[in-house]
Each structure stands twice: as C-alpha cells, then as structure tokens.
Amino acid sequence: MSSRTDTLERLSPLWGAADAPTRWVIWHRATAETSEPFECVVFDRELNVPYDVDEAGDVDGTMLGEVVRRMREAGTPETHVYPGRPCG
C-alpha cells in the first residue's frame, strides 16, 4: 500500500459513518497570513480543536483537498462561523 493510501485509510473516519451527527465540520477559517481570505480546516467538535490533516506531511495540500472532497461527498456540514465551544 502506498503512503497516500495508508493516510487516506487512517483519515477515513472523517467522511465515514459518524459516531455523532456533527462531530466533524469543514470550517472556512478567516486568515490574514495568506493571499486567500479563508483557509479550509477540518474541525473536531467533540475535542473542540482543528484536526491536523497535514500531520502526514501533506506539503502541497493534496491530502487535505482529497479529505475535504470526500467529506463534502458524505454530506459533512460546512461553516464560516467558529464551530466549536468557547474555550476555558
């Protein structure tokens, strides 16, 4: 199995049958650090943190793009509003 296939298999719970209906959310987070006004982030509402899809060394963003594509296909909600609970 290739590294890409292994990584997609490991990330498959993000678009698979959910334990809770809205655990995973695609969050379009505003950013001033890039030329794009928003960055796409996978957010874990159970742990109340962004999920690091890039930890597998996704330097060019292709893995994140594929994960988000599969999540959209599975009907994962998307938002521009912070999807988590208040911290603290």
ZIQUIPE-V888854 format. One record per run of one state. SS is the DSSP state (helix for helix, strand for strand, loop for the rest). FROM is the first residue (numbers start at 0). TO is the last residue. Records with the same first field share a line. If there is no record, write none. Layout:
SS=FROM-TO, FROM-TO
This chain:
loop=0-1, 14-22, 30-36, 44-47, 51-51, 56-60, 73-76, 79-87
helix=2-13, 52-55, 61-72
strand=23-29, 37-43, 48-50, 77-78
